[in-house]
Amino acid sequence: MKPLIGITTGEIVNEAEPWVSAVYGQKHDYSDAILAAGGVPVFIPFMPENELKELYSRLDGIVFAGGNDINPQLYGETPVPQTKDISDERDRVESLLMRWTLADDKPLLAICRGFQLFNVVLGGSLYQDIPTDLPDANDHELTAHKKDYTLIAHRLQLEPDTHLARITSSLQLDANSRHHQAIKTVGEGLRVSARSEDGVIEGLEHSQKTFAVGVQCHPESLAPLDEKWAHVFKTFVEHATKLY
């Protein structure tokens, strides 16, 4: 039996018809990557805690996907003008899922926003705006500026003896980049696994969990083109399969 892999969603508003209910959704690159890796993707809408726990209990692994900014109040800060598009409801749903997943040692793959939430839930904090807080950093929104999710923005330097290095059999990974926030203080139990050339943290993992890996880039868009990223999804799904 193939494992069920939950994928977190955001609310998408149809700007042409703003009077229509928002859609719970996510880029199909996420579900495509899970299907290619041998899993069955399940998109997770917002819902009350009891029903959320019911769905969670049936999932074998969770992808915490990209999206809007996390409310800085979750890490003890006041939002700056550059922090926008906050969804307290999404923060609530995903924080619950993240805590349950970590507590049960269920496989998790955290991407972009999910990567930042991974850090925040474990007590870490974020730079709210890279150009403001890290003015010497590279352009970490190059993917958006070039309007191409497959564009390689920088090369990640991986730390030896980390899950990410072992999974990819490499100390370097090509990465796209679409984020204006970044890891500041690292959460409890987390280890830095990758950085971009300018020193910005691009990878985290929990050394005491079976598979709890996070990356700042968008590997779901690179997996069809890069076997190393495809193997990250394959390894994640393999760990979820072992739950049977």
N, C-alpha and C positions, 0 to 999 in steps of 0.2 A: 504494500500500500504506500502510495506517495504521501509525503508529509504536507500538512496544511500550513502555509506560511502567511501570517497576517502582514498587511502593509498599511501603515497609518495614512490617513487622508487629511486634506484641508477643505475648507469651504471655498467654492469657486462661484463667483457672481458673473452672470451674463451681463456685460456692460451695455449691450444693445437692448436688453430687456430686463432692467434692474428690478422690475416688479415681480419677476418670476423667482420662485424659491431658489436659494443657492444650491449648488450641486456638491455632494461629497465626492471628491475625486483625487486623482494623482496621475502623473505621466505614465503612459503604458510601458515605458522603458523598464519600470520596476517589475511589473508583472511579466514582461517578456524575459527579463533576466532570470526570474525565479522559474518560469516554465522551462527555459533552456537548461537550467541547472538541475531539473528533475523534480521540482516542487509544484504544488498547486497553490496559486496566489488567491488571497481573500482580502479584499479591501475592507478596512474597519471604519465605519461611520462614527460620529459622535453619538453617545447614548448614556443613560444613567449607569451608575456604578454597578448595580446588581446584574443588569443585562450585559454590561461590558465584561464582568468577571465570568459570566456564563460563556460568552464567546471566547474569551481568553483561554479558558480551561480546555477548549477543543483545538487550540492551535499548537503546533509543534515548534514554531519559531516565529520571530517577529522582525520585520524590517521597519525601523523608525526612519521615515522618509523625509525629504526636504520640504521646505515651505517658508512660512512667514517667521518674523522675529519672535523670540521668546520674551515674555514680560520680564524686564530686569528686576522687578520686585521679588522674583523667585530666587535671585542671588544677591538681594539686599541693596539694590541700586535704584535710582530714579531714572526713568527713560529720558534719554537725550533726544533732541529733535530728529536725529538721523534714524532712531529706532522707531519703526512704524509697522503698520499692519499686524498689530498684536491681536491674538485670539486667546482670551482667557479660557474659553471652553476647550480649545485644542490643547492648551497647556495642561488642563485638568485631566483630560482623557489620556494623553500620552504620558504624563507623570505617573498616573496610576499603573498603566501598562508597563512602564519602565521599571517601577519598583517591584511589581509582581514578577516580571521576567528575571530580574536580578536575584530576587529572593528564592525563586524556584530553579535557578541556574538553567533556564530555558535559553536556547541559542538566540542571540540577537545580533543584528547588523544595523549599525546606526550611521546614517548618511546625512551630511550637510546640517540642516536644522536638527535632525535626530542625533547627530554627532555632538552638537552643542548641548542638547537636552541631556544626553548621556553624562556629560560633564557636570551640568547644573544640578541634576537630581542627586549626584554624589557629592554635593557641596562646593563645586567649583564655580568659577565666574567667567564672564566674557568681556572682551573689549567690544564696546557697543558700536564702534565705527572705526574700521581699520585706517582710512585716510586721516582721521582726526587723531586717533590714539597712537597709531604707528605710521607716522608720515613718511618714513624711509622704506616702508614695505613695498613690494611689487603690487601690480594691479591684480587684485584678487576677484575682480568682477569682469575679467577679460572675456569669459565665455558669453556673458550677457552683452557686453559691448560689441562683440563680433557676431552675436546671434548664431552661435554654432556650439552645441553641446559636445561635439566631438573634437573641438579645438584643444590642442595640448597647450596649456598655459604655463606650466612649469613641471620640473622633475622633482619628485619627492625623494628625500633621503631617508631610508629606513634604518631603524636601530637594529643591530644584530640581536639574535636570540629573542625575537618577538614573534607572536603569532603571524603577523602580516609578512614578515620576512620569510618565515618558514613556509607559509601558504604559497607565496609567489616565487620562492626559491631565488630571491633577488634582494639587493639592498637599494634598488632604485625603481621608481614607478613613474610613468608619464601620467599627468593628471590634468583634467580641465579645472575650471575655477569660477564659481559664481557665489560669492559670499562677501558681505561687507562687515561681518562680525567674526571674531576669532576667540580662541581659548586664551584666557588670562591666567587665572590660578587653576591648577589641575585638581580635580575632585579626588576624594578619598578612595584609595584602592586602585586608582588608574595609573597606567604607565604610558608615557609618550612613546609612540612607535614610529612616527614619521613627522618630518618637517619639510617645508618648502625651502628654496634656496635662501630666502630672506630670514629664516628662523621661525616663521609662523608655524604653530603646531597644526599638523594636518592629519595625525593619526593618534588614536588612544585605544587602549585595551585594558581589560580587567584581568590581572594576572591570576586571580583566585577563582575565576569562572571558566567553565569548559570552552565556551565560545561567546565572548562578548567583545566585539570588535567594532570600532568606529572610525570613519574617515570623513574628512571635510569636503572632499571633491564629490563628483557624481559618477561613480563607477558603473551605474546601471546603463549609462549612455555609452560607455567605453567598452563594456564587456563583449559586444559583438565584434569589436575590432582588435581587442587586446586579450590574449589568452591568460595573461596574469590576472587581470581583473575578473575574467570569466571564472577563473579557478577560485577566486574569493567567494563568489556566489555558490559555486559547486561545493566547496568545503563547508560553507554555512548550511546548505541543504543536507549534506551528508550527516552533519551533527544533528540536525532536526530529525533525520530518518532514524538515528540510533535511539530515539525515545521510544520506539515501538518495542 
